[in-house]
């Protein structure tokens, strides 16, 4: 990837944490959350994202019955 497409990425970003410096910079966001054993907001439905529980356990609980 030659350059970050931050403005384009922001159109798909549902992160509700306003002071986040990684919004729209997906590569940094993913690395940050993965280090915390979490997933980024964009992988969660809006109502779940607003809880700020981005844990793998929460992700699995949300999607386990949808497969």
N, CA, C and O atoms as a printed pandas DataFrame, in Angstrom:
     atom_number atom_name residue_name chain_id  residue_number  x_coord  y_coord  z_coord
0              1         N          UNK        A               1    0.853   -1.172    0.000
1              2        CA          UNK        A               1    0.000    0.000    0.000
2              3         C          UNK        A               1    0.898    1.234    0.000
3              4         O          UNK        A               1    1.732    1.405    0.890
4              5         N          UNK        A               2    0.726    2.073   -0.982
5              6        CA          UNK        A               2    1.579    3.238   -1.124
6              7         C          UNK        A               2    1.265    4.332   -0.113
7              8         O          UNK        A               2    2.179    4.952    0.432
8              9         N          UNK        A               3    0.008    4.570    0.137
9             10        CA          UNK        A               3   -0.368    5.629    1.071
10            11         C          UNK        A               3   -1.709    5.296    1.703
11            12         O          UNK        A               3   -2.525    4.576    1.128
12            13         N          UNK        A               4   -1.915    5.828    2.880
13            14        CA          UNK        A               4   -3.172    5.597    3.583
14            15         C          UNK        A               4   -4.285    6.409    2.925
15            16         O          UNK        A               4   -4.092    7.569    2.561
16            17         N          UNK        A               5   -5.421    5.796    2.782
17            18        CA          UNK        A               5   -6.593    6.471    2.216
18            19         C          UNK        A               5   -7.535    6.848    3.357
19            20         O          UNK        A               5   -8.688    6.420    3.399
20            21         N          UNK        A               6   -7.023    7.648    4.270
21            22        CA          UNK        A               6   -7.730    7.978    5.501
22            23         C          UNK        A               6   -9.138    8.514    5.257
23            24         O          UNK        A               6  -10.088    8.058    5.894
24            25         N          UNK        A               7   -9.283    9.454    4.366
25            26        CA          UNK        A               7  -10.619   10.042    4.125
26            27         C          UNK        A               7  -11.600    8.997    3.605
27            28         O          UNK        A               7  -12.761    8.979    4.013
28            29         N          UNK        A               8  -11.149    8.143    2.724
29            30        CA          UNK        A               8  -12.004    7.069    2.209
30            31         C          UNK        A               8  -12.335    6.085    3.332
31            32         O          UNK        A               8  -13.480    5.650    3.460
32            33         N          UNK        A               9  -11.345    5.738    4.136
33            34        CA          UNK        A               9  -11.550    4.807    5.243
34            35         C          UNK        A               9  -12.546    5.351    6.254
35            36         O          UNK        A               9  -13.324    4.588    6.827
36            37         N          UNK        A              10  -12.533    6.659    6.480
37            38        CA          UNK        A              10  -13.438    7.266    7.459
38            39         C          UNK        A              10  -14.903    7.082    7.083
39            40         O          UNK        A              10  -15.769    7.099    7.957
40            41         N          UNK        A              11  -15.191    6.908    5.804
41            42        CA          UNK        A              11  -16.582    6.713    5.386
42            43         C          UNK        A              11  -17.127    5.359    5.856
43            44         O          UNK        A              11  -18.340    5.153    5.895
44            45         N          UNK        A              12  -16.217    4.432    6.213
45            46        CA          UNK        A              12  -16.620    3.101    6.668
46            47         C          UNK        A              12  -16.343    2.879    8.148
47            48         O          UNK        A              12  -16.692    1.831    8.691
48            49         N          UNK        A              13  -15.726    3.842    8.802
49            50        CA          UNK        A              13  -15.306    3.678   10.192
50            51         C          UNK        A              13  -16.465    4.003   11.134
51            52         O          UNK        A              13  -16.994    5.114   11.113
52            53         N          UNK        A              14  -16.852    3.040   11.949
53            54        CA          UNK        A              14  -17.945    3.268   12.891
54            55         C          UNK        A              14  -17.448    3.469   14.322
55            56         O          UNK        A              14  -18.233    3.378   15.266
56            57         N          UNK        A              15  -16.186    3.735   14.487
57            58        CA          UNK        A              15  -15.616    3.951   15.818
58            59         C          UNK        A              15  -16.266    5.174   16.465
59            60         O          UNK        A              15  -16.259    6.265   15.895
60            61         N          UNK        A              16  -16.821    4.981   17.649
61            62        CA          UNK        A              16  -17.496    6.083   18.336
62            63         C          UNK        A              16  -16.604    6.739   19.389
63            64         O          UNK        A              16  -17.058    7.621   20.117
64            65         N          UNK        A              17  -15.353    6.324   19.476
65            66        CA          UNK        A              17  -14.418    6.932   20.417
66            67         C          UNK        A              17  -13.800    8.157   19.756
67            68         O          UNK        A              17  -12.830    8.051   19.006
68            69         N          UNK        A              18  -14.377    9.321   20.045
69            70        CA          UNK        A              18  -14.015   10.551   19.336
70            71         C          UNK        A              18  -12.542   10.965   19.418
71            72         O          UNK        A              18  -11.996   11.401   18.404
72            73         N          UNK        A              19  -11.875   10.852   20.560
73            74        CA          UNK        A              19  -10.486   11.314   20.572
74            75         C          UNK        A              19   -9.478   10.345   19.946
75            76         O          UNK        A              19   -8.272   10.567   20.049
76            77         N          UNK        A              20   -9.949    9.288   19.307
77            78        CA          UNK        A              20   -9.038    8.292   18.744
78            79         C          UNK        A              20   -8.186    8.893   17.623
79            80         O          UNK        A              20   -8.708    9.458   16.662
80            81         N          UNK        A              21   -6.897    8.762   17.764
81            82        CA          UNK        A              21   -5.968    9.293   16.749
82            83         C          UNK        A              21   -5.795    8.342   15.575
83            84         O          UNK        A              21   -5.166    8.701   14.580
84            85         N          UNK        A              22   -6.340    7.138   15.673
85            86        CA          UNK        A              22   -6.168    6.138   14.617
86            87         C          UNK        A              22   -7.365    6.040   13.683
87            88         O          UNK        A              22   -7.346    5.228   12.758
88            89         N          UNK        A              23   -8.404    6.839   13.892
89            90        CA          UNK        A              23   -9.585    6.772   13.022
90            91         C          UNK        A              23   -9.187    6.973   11.569
91            92         O          UNK        A              23   -8.524    7.949   11.218
92            93         N          UNK        A              24   -9.597    6.044   10.743
93            94        CA          UNK        A              24   -9.309    6.143    9.317
94            95         C          UNK        A              24   -7.947    5.626    8.922
95            96         O          UNK        A              24   -7.652    5.508    7.732
96            97         N          UNK        A              25   -7.114    5.316    9.891
97            98        CA          UNK        A              25   -5.787    4.772    9.613
98            99         C          UNK        A              25   -5.836    3.298   10.029
99           100         O          UNK        A              25   -5.352    2.911   11.092
100          101         N          UNK        A              26   -6.432    2.506    9.162
101          102        CA          UNK        A              26   -6.781    1.122    9.485
102          103         C          UNK        A              26   -5.587    0.282    9.921
103          104         O          UNK        A              26   -5.700   -0.525   10.844
104          105         N          UNK        A              27   -4.451    0.463    9.270
105          106        CA          UNK        A              27   -3.288   -0.356    9.626
106          107         C          UNK        A              27   -2.865   -0.093   11.068
107          108         O          UNK        A              27   -2.506   -1.032   11.779
108          109         N          UNK        A              28   -2.897    1.156   11.516
109          110        CA          UNK        A              28   -2.545    1.480   12.899
110          111         C          UNK        A              28   -3.622    0.995   13.864
111          112         O          UNK        A              28   -3.311    0.490   14.943
112          113         N          UNK        A              29   -4.870    1.144   13.483
113          114        CA          UNK        A              29   -5.986    0.716   14.311
114          115         C          UNK        A              29   -5.930   -0.786   14.557
115          116         O          UNK        A              29   -6.045   -1.239   15.696
116          117         N          UNK        A              30   -5.756   -1.540   13.507
117          118        CA          UNK        A              30   -5.712   -3.000   13.622
118          119         C          UNK        A              30   -4.535   -3.438   14.495
119          120         O          UNK        A              30   -4.695   -4.302   15.357
120          121         N          UNK        A              31   -3.368   -2.856   14.285
121          122        CA          UNK        A              31   -2.196   -3.205   15.085
122          123         C          UNK        A              31   -2.421   -2.877   16.558
123          124         O          UNK        A              31   -2.087   -3.679   17.430
124          125         N          UNK        A              32   -2.976   -1.726   16.836
125          126        CA          UNK        A              32   -3.249   -1.306   18.210
126          127         C          UNK        A              32   -4.194   -2.296   18.895
127          128         O          UNK        A              32   -3.891   -2.809   19.972
128          129         N          UNK        A              33   -5.323   -2.555   18.272
129          130        CA          UNK        A              33   -6.311   -3.427   18.906
130          131         C          UNK        A              33   -5.805   -4.866   19.015
131          132         O          UNK        A              33   -6.098   -5.537   20.004
132          133         N          UNK        A              34   -5.066   -5.347   18.044
133          134        CA          UNK        A              34   -4.567   -6.713   18.101
134          135         C          UNK        A              34   -3.584   -6.874   19.260
135          136         O          UNK        A              34   -3.574   -7.911   19.923
136          137         N          UNK        A              35   -2.751   -5.847   19.510
137          138        CA          UNK        A              35   -1.832   -5.883   20.663
138          139         C          UNK        A              35   -2.609   -5.985   21.976
139          140         O          UNK        A              35   -2.119   -6.561   22.947
140          141         N          UNK        A              36   -3.815   -5.429   22.001
141          142        CA          UNK        A              36   -4.659   -5.447   23.196
142          143         C          UNK        A              36   -5.561   -6.687   23.228
143          144         O          UNK        A              36   -6.431   -6.809   24.090
144          145         N          UNK        A              37   -5.344   -7.606   22.275
145          146        CA          UNK        A              37   -6.173   -8.803   22.105
146          147         C          UNK        A              37   -7.633   -8.422   21.862
147          148         O          UNK        A              37   -8.557   -9.015   22.419
148          149         N          UNK        A              38   -7.802   -7.425   21.021
149          150        CA          UNK        A              38   -9.113   -6.915   20.632
150          151         C          UNK        A              38   -9.207   -6.874   19.111
151          152         O          UNK        A              38   -8.243   -7.151   18.397
152          153         N          UNK        A              39  -10.387   -6.522   18.647
153          154        CA          UNK        A              39  -10.613   -6.278   17.226
154          155         C          UNK        A              39  -11.094   -4.835   17.068
155          156         O          UNK        A              39  -11.641   -4.269   18.015
156          157         N          UNK        A              40  -10.905   -4.235   15.905
157          158        CA          UNK        A              40  -11.329   -2.853   15.704
158          159         C          UNK        A              40  -12.850   -2.713   15.622
159          160         O          UNK        A              40  -13.568   -3.681   15.373
160          161         N          UNK        A              41  -13.309   -1.506   15.834
161          162        CA          UNK        A              41  -14.745   -1.196   15.851
162          163         C          UNK        A              41  -15.462   -1.648   14.596
163          164         O          UNK        A              41  -16.607   -2.094   14.668
164          165         N          UNK        A              42  -14.815   -1.544   13.450
165          166        CA          UNK        A              42  -15.478   -1.836   12.177
166          167         C          UNK        A              42  -15.932   -3.283   12.048
167          168         O          UNK        A              42  -16.714   -3.600   11.152
168          169         N          UNK        A              43  -15.460   -4.165   12.919
169          170        CA          UNK        A              43  -15.878   -5.561   12.862
170          171         C          UNK        A              43  -17.080   -5.849   13.757
171          172         O          UNK        A              43  -17.558   -6.982   13.812
172          173         N          UNK        A              44  -17.565   -4.832   14.453
173          174        CA          UNK        A              44  -18.701   -4.987   15.352
174          175         C          UNK        A              44  -19.909   -4.219   14.836
175          176         O          UNK        A              44  -19.760   -3.177   14.198
176          177         N          UNK        A              45  -21.104   -4.731   15.108
177          178        CA          UNK        A              45  -22.313   -3.950   14.799
178          179         C          UNK        A              45  -22.294   -2.672   15.641
179          180         O          UNK        A              45  -21.696   -2.647   16.717
180          181         N          UNK        A              46  -22.938   -1.627   15.160
181          182        CA          UNK        A              46  -22.903   -0.333   15.842
182          183         C          UNK        A              46  -23.288   -0.410   17.317
183          184         O          UNK        A              46  -22.618    0.184   18.161
184          185         N          UNK        A              47  -24.352   -1.132   17.632
185          186        CA          UNK        A              47  -24.808   -1.181   19.019
186          187         C          UNK        A              47  -23.781   -1.872   19.921
187          188         O          UNK        A              47  -23.634   -1.492   21.082
188          189         N          UNK        A              48  -23.087   -2.857   19.419
189          190        CA          UNK        A              48  -22.041   -3.530   20.198
190          191         C          UNK        A              48  -20.787   -2.665   20.275
191          192         O          UNK        A              48  -20.109   -2.642   21.302
192          193         N          UNK        A              49  -20.484   -1.965   19.210
193          194        CA          UNK        A              49  -19.297   -1.099   19.194
194          195         C          UNK        A              49  -19.387   -0.028   20.259
195          196         O          UNK        A              49  -18.385    0.294   20.898
196          197         N          UNK        A              50  -20.559    0.525   20.462
197          198        CA          UNK        A              50  -20.723    1.620   21.433
198          199         C          UNK        A              50  -20.477    1.189   22.877
199          200         O          UNK        A              50  -20.357    2.039   23.759
200          201         N          UNK        A              51  -20.399   -0.120   23.130
201          202        CA          UNK        A              51  -20.087   -0.595   24.486
202          203         C          UNK        A              51  -18.581   -0.544   24.752
203          204         O          UNK        A              51  -18.149   -0.669   25.898
204          205         N          UNK        A              52  -17.789   -0.362   23.708
205          206        CA          UNK        A              52  -16.321   -0.371   23.759
206          207         C          UNK        A              52  -15.752   -1.715   24.185
207          208         O          UNK        A              52  -14.566   -1.802   24.506
208          209         N          UNK        A              53  -16.569   -2.768   24.197
209          210        CA          UNK        A              53  -16.050   -4.109   24.462
210          211         C          UNK        A              53  -15.654   -4.704   23.126
211          212         O          UNK        A              53  -16.483   -5.273   22.417
212          213         N          UNK        A              54  -14.388   -4.570   22.791
213          214        CA          UNK        A              54  -13.882   -5.025   21.509
214          215         C          UNK        A              54  -13.124   -6.334   21.645
215          216         O          UNK        A              54  -12.306   -6.685   20.795
216          217         N          UNK        A              55  -13.403   -7.040   22.711
217          218        CA          UNK        A              55  -12.681   -8.280   22.989
218          219         C          UNK        A              55  -13.040   -9.368   21.979
219          220         O          UNK        A              55  -14.101   -9.344   21.356
220          221         N          UNK        A              56  -12.125  -10.318   21.840
221          222        CA          UNK        A              56  -12.382  -11.474   20.978
222          223         C          UNK        A              56  -13.574  -12.267   21.510
223          224         O          UNK        A              56  -14.382  -12.782   20.738
224          225         N          UNK        A              57  -13.673  -12.358   22.824
225          226        CA          UNK        A              57  -14.786  -13.084   23.439
226          227         C          UNK        A              57  -16.126  -12.460   23.048
227          228         O          UNK        A              57  -17.074  -13.176   22.725
228          229         N          UNK        A              58  -16.205  -11.134   23.076
229          230        CA          UNK        A              58  -17.442  -10.446   22.702
230          231         C          UNK        A              58  -17.739  -10.638   21.215
231          232         O          UNK        A              58  -18.891  -10.855   20.840
232          233         N          UNK        A              59  -16.731  -10.561   20.382
233          234        CA          UNK        A              59  -16.900  -10.774   18.944
234          235         C          UNK        A              59  -17.488  -12.163   18.671
235          236         O          UNK        A              59  -18.434  -12.308   17.897
236          237         N          UNK        A              60  -16.917  -13.168   19.313
237          238        CA          UNK        A              60  -17.398  -14.539   19.121
238          239         C          UNK        A              60  -18.830  -14.671   19.629
239          240         O          UNK        A              60  -19.663  -15.296   18.973
240          241         N          UNK        A              61  -19.120  -14.096   20.779
241          242        CA          UNK        A              61  -20.476  -14.172   21.332
242          243         C          UNK        A              61  -21.501  -13.558   20.378
243          244         O          UNK        A              61  -22.602  -14.087   20.226
244          245         N          UNK        A              62  -21.149  -12.464   19.747
245          246        CA          UNK        A              62  -22.059  -11.785   18.826
246          247         C          UNK        A              62  -22.307  -12.619   17.572
247          248         O          UNK        A              62  -23.441  -12.728   17.107
248          249         N          UNK        A              63  -21.252  -13.201   17.031
249          250        CA          UNK        A              63  -21.351  -13.841   15.718
250          251         C          UNK        A              63  -21.457  -15.365   15.740
251          252         O          UNK        A              63  -21.652  -15.958   14.679
252          253         N          UNK        A              64  -21.340  -16.016   16.871
253          254        CA          UNK        A              64  -21.308  -17.479   16.878
254          255         C          UNK        A              64  -22.564  -18.124   16.308
255          256         O          UNK        A              64  -22.484  -19.197   15.710
256          257         N          UNK        A              65  -23.699  -17.505   16.477
257          258        CA          UNK        A              65  -24.942  -18.093   15.979
258          259         C          UNK        A              65  -25.324  -17.600   14.575
259          260         O          UNK        A              65  -26.356  -18.004   14.039
260          261         N          UNK        A              66  -24.513  -16.743   13.990
261          262        CA          UNK        A              66  -24.845  -16.166   12.684
262          263         C          UNK        A              66  -24.180  -16.898   11.520
263          264         O          UNK        A              66  -24.378  -16.531   10.361
264          265         N          UNK        A              67  -23.409  -17.910   11.815
265          266        CA          UNK        A              67  -22.700  -18.632   10.762
266          267         C          UNK        A              67  -23.529  -19.782   10.259
267          268         O          UNK        A              67  -23.097  -20.511    9.366
